[in-house]
Amino acid sequence: MFWWDPLYFVFALPALLLGLYAQAKVQAAYNRWLQAPARLTGLEAARRLLQAAGLYEVRLEGVPGHLTDHYDPSTKTLRLSESVAGVPSVASLAVAAHEVGHALQDAEGYWGLRARGALVPAVNLGSWLGPVLFLVGFLLQSADLVWVGVWLFAGAALFALVTLPVELDASRRALRLLEESGLLGTAAERAGARAVLQAAALTYVAALAQALSTLAYYAFLAMGMSRSRE
């Protein structure tokens, strides 16, 4: 929204660079370990891990796209992308186990997953309405409206903050599941799965950094406007 403002880059550029690095790292790790064969496909591994955990109510479905894998706690559905579901690779096992980790969180009532779910309606509203109100308030020179926009957008930053421990916990669970199940037979395979999950975790760190840097930029402009009104 404020790409013409050089000050924006003071706040946002480090986080943007981290985001680009994280995306490159996760793609490199995923593509490398997608070529490393494993005993099962991601779909077969997810089914075995769910059954071993007694999560028979969780449905398995395919979903189009690349790395679009996710678990939906509202419907108890674990969805895997084609390259994960149908390919027997170390990367597929890591991604599938990560989503099973979310299913375990849901079954155990993990606080972070519940908190993230409760934030979704507010985030869906604030993530688009906040910047709109901020811009309108900025154009109208209304400090009150600007601050409303800031506080609405703060929900997106809070969502990213809550999401990070949820994803880190799911990755820890995934590595434990893969080790206990014996699906990864060698030290190299275990290192590969860890590399994929660590790279994915970095994307959530970058998302949090981007949300916080944008929020800081908005708050800085809002404080400047408030001071000018005094």
Salt bridges, closest charged atoms under 4 A:
GLU61 OE2 - ARG59 NH1 3.68
GLU61 OE1 - ARG79 NE 3.15
ASP72 OD2 - ARG79 NH1 3.68
ASP106 OD2 - LYS76 NZ 2.71
GLU108 OE1 - ARG173 NH1 3.11
GLU167 OE1 - HIS98 NE2 2.72
GLU167 OE1 - HIS102 NE2 3.09
GLU167 OE2 - ARG116 NH1 2.86
ASP169 OD1 - ARG172 NH2 3.88
ASP169 OD2 - ARG173 NE 2.55
GLU179 OE2 - ARG194 NH2 3.72
